[in-house]
Amino acid sequence: MTLKQAMTALRKMGTAQNRKVYARHGAGENLFGVSFANIGPLAQRIGTDQALAEQLGETGNSDARTLATMIADPEQFTASSADAWVGSIAYSLRADLFAPVIARSPLANRKLSKSLSGNSSFQKSLNCREFAFLFPQRSANRCLTRNHHVRLTRRI
């Protein structure tokens, strides 16, 4: 699927009521108001597509960024792309969607370690979400080091 096709599909699925609700929850003004009941099947149709996920993320559209988290390939994240995605997270729902993506990536330990220096309540919340996904989904040889675990639990 192309970026244009994905954006057209999202636009058609949006509703005024969802735009109001999502905006009230911090999604911003650039959104179509697409229900998660509709984004999920679209993501399944697309499958994993990191190139499209990156393009969707660059649009600035909240629904496009939500779809991007669902089709992203954790193995293909670079440190700079992960930083850009984290920097674009403006509300907690997207943090909930992005945390398991980065937790499954090879960058998880490094990104979590770096993000522990953040002091904002939003950063702590994102750390907590990421931490929750790291332990059940990581193999033993890729799990957090004890030092990361201790540092994170002190911050929570």
C-alpha positions in Angstrom: 0.0 0.0 0.0 1.2 3.5 -0.8 1.2 6.5 1.5 -1.5 8.1 -0.6 -3.7 5.0 -0.4 -3.2 4.6 3.4 -4.1 8.3 4.0 -7.2 8.1 1.7 -8.4 5.0 3.6 -7.8 6.7 7.0 -9.6 9.8 5.8 -12.7 7.8 4.7 -12.9 6.0 8.0 -12.7 9.1 10.2 -15.7 10.6 12.0 -16.5 14.0 13.5 -17.4 12.4 16.9 -14.0 10.5 17.1 -12.1 13.7 16.1 -13.7 15.5 19.1 -13.0 12.6 21.5 -9.4 12.1 20.4 -8.7 15.8 20.4 -10.0 16.0 23.9 -7.6 13.3 24.9 -4.6 15.1 23.5 -4.3 13.7 19.9 -4.1 17.3 18.6 -5.9 18.9 15.7 -4.3 17.0 12.8 -6.4 13.8 12.8 -9.3 12.1 10.9 -10.9 10.5 13.9 -10.5 6.9 12.9 -11.9 4.2 15.3 -9.4 1.6 16.5 -11.9 -0.9 15.3 -11.1 0.3 11.8 -7.4 1.0 12.1 -6.7 -2.6 13.3 -8.0 -4.3 10.2 -6.3 -1.8 7.9 -3.0 -2.5 9.7 -3.6 -6.3 9.2 -4.2 -5.7 5.5 -1.0 -3.8 5.2 1.1 -6.1 7.3 4.6 -5.1 8.5 5.9 -2.2 6.4 8.6 -0.1 8.0 9.0 2.2 5.0 5.3 3.0 5.0 5.3 3.4 8.8 8.1 6.0 8.5 6.1 7.9 5.9 3.0 7.8 7.9 4.9 9.1 11.0 6.2 12.0 9.0 2.7 13.2 8.1 2.0 14.5 11.5 -1.5 13.1 11.3 -2.5 11.4 14.6 -4.3 8.5 12.9 -1.5 8.0 10.5 1.0 7.8 13.4 -1.3 5.4 15.2 -1.3 3.1 12.1 2.4 3.5 11.8 2.9 2.0 15.3 0.9 -1.0 14.2 2.8 -1.8 11.0 6.3 -0.8 12.1 9.1 -3.4 12.1 10.9 -3.2 15.4 14.0 -4.9 13.9 14.4 -2.0 11.4 14.5 0.9 13.9 17.6 3.0 14.0 18.5 5.0 17.0 17.6 8.2 15.2 14.3 7.0 14.0 13.3 5.7 17.4 14.3 9.1 18.9 12.1 10.9 16.3 9.1 8.6 17.0 9.5 9.1 20.8 9.7 12.9 20.2 6.5 12.9 18.2 4.5 11.2 21.0 2.1 13.8 22.2 -0.4 11.8 24.2 -0.5 8.6 26.3 -2.4 6.4 23.9 0.4 6.6 21.3 2.9 5.9 24.1 0.9 2.7 24.9 1.1 1.7 21.2 4.8 2.6 20.7 6.2 1.1 23.9 5.8 -2.6 22.8 7.3 -1.7 19.4 10.5 -0.3 20.8 10.5 -3.0 23.5 10.7 -5.7 20.8 13.5 -3.8 19.0 17.3 -4.5 19.3 17.5 -0.9 20.6 15.3 -1.5 23.7 18.0 -1.7 26.4 19.9 1.3 25.0 16.8 3.5 24.5 15.5 2.6 28.0 18.8 3.4 29.6 19.0 6.8 27.8 15.4 7.6 28.6 15.9 7.0 32.3 17.5 10.4 32.5 14.2 12.1 31.6 12.5 13.8 34.5 9.0 14.7 33.1 6.0 12.8 34.3 5.2 11.9 30.7 8.7 10.4 30.3 8.3 8.4 33.4 5.0 7.1 32.1 6.5 6.1 28.8 9.4 4.4 30.7 6.8 2.4 32.7 5.0 1.3 29.6 8.2 0.3 27.9 9.3 -1.6 31.0 6.0 -3.5 31.2 6.5 -4.8 27.7 10.2 -5.6 28.0 10.1 -8.5 30.5 7.4 -10.7 29.1 8.4 -10.3 25.5 12.2 -10.5 25.6 14.2 -13.7 25.4 16.6 -14.3 28.3 19.7 -13.3 26.4 18.1 -9.9 25.4 16.5 -9.1 28.7 17.3 -5.9 30.6 20.4 -5.9 32.7 19.9 -5.9 36.4 21.3 -2.3 36.5 18.5 -1.1 34.1 15.9 -2.9 36.2 17.0 -1.4 39.4 17.4 2.1 38.0 13.9 2.0 36.3 12.1 0.6 39.3 13.6 3.4 41.5 12.2 6.0 39.0 8.7 4.4 39.0 
